[in-house]
């Protein structure tokens, strides 16, 4: 069983920034734009580095096209 995070995304930012709101809530600023899944790919890369996990261990459960996402980290 993994950990479920609630993530609030801001896209098209000048720099990548991760703010921890609580144990399972994060606010993340991404450089990429939300076009053709680029922001989702960047989000998975950033979370894999932050939690030291493989990209395949991170899944977007809900909110593929939303600024509010539920993420499963195994």
C-alpha positions in Angstrom: 0.0 0.0 0.0 1.3 3.4 -1.0 0.9 7.0 0.1 -1.8 9.2 -1.5 -1.0 12.9 -1.9 -3.2 15.8 -2.7 -1.3 18.2 -5.0 -2.1 21.7 -6.1 -0.4 22.6 -9.4 0.6 26.0 -10.8 1.9 25.8 -14.4 4.0 28.1 -16.6 6.2 29.2 -13.6 9.7 30.7 -13.9 11.1 28.1 -11.6 10.1 24.7 -10.0 9.1 25.0 -6.4 7.6 22.5 -3.9 5.8 23.7 -0.8 4.6 21.2 1.7 1.3 22.2 3.2 0.8 19.1 5.4 1.9 15.5 5.5 0.0 14.6 2.4 -0.7 18.0 0.7 1.7 19.8 -1.5 1.7 23.0 -3.7 3.9 22.6 -6.7 4.9 25.2 -9.3 6.0 23.7 -12.7 7.8 25.3 -15.6 5.9 23.5 -18.3 2.6 24.4 -19.7 -0.5 22.1 -19.4 -0.4 21.1 -23.1 -0.3 17.4 -24.3 0.5 16.1 -20.8 3.8 18.0 -20.5 3.0 19.3 -17.0 1.9 15.9 -15.8 5.2 14.4 -17.0 7.2 17.2 -15.3 5.2 16.6 -12.1 6.0 12.9 -12.1 9.7 13.6 -12.7 9.8 16.1 -9.8 7.9 13.9 -7.4 10.2 10.9 -8.3 13.3 13.0 -7.4 11.6 14.5 -4.2 10.6 11.1 -2.8 13.5 9.2 -4.3 11.2 6.8 -6.2 11.1 5.5 -9.8 8.8 7.3 -12.2 6.8 4.0 -12.6 6.0 4.1 -8.8 4.1 7.4 -9.2 0.6 7.4 -10.6 -1.9 10.3 -11.1 -5.2 8.8 -9.8 -7.4 11.8 -10.3 -7.2 15.2 -11.9 -5.2 14.6 -15.2 -6.6 17.8 -16.6 -7.0 19.7 -13.3 -4.8 21.9 -11.1 -5.8 19.7 -8.2 -4.6 16.1 -8.4 -4.5 12.9 -6.3 -1.2 11.1 -6.6 -0.4 7.6 -5.5 3.2 6.9 -4.6 4.0 3.3 -4.1 
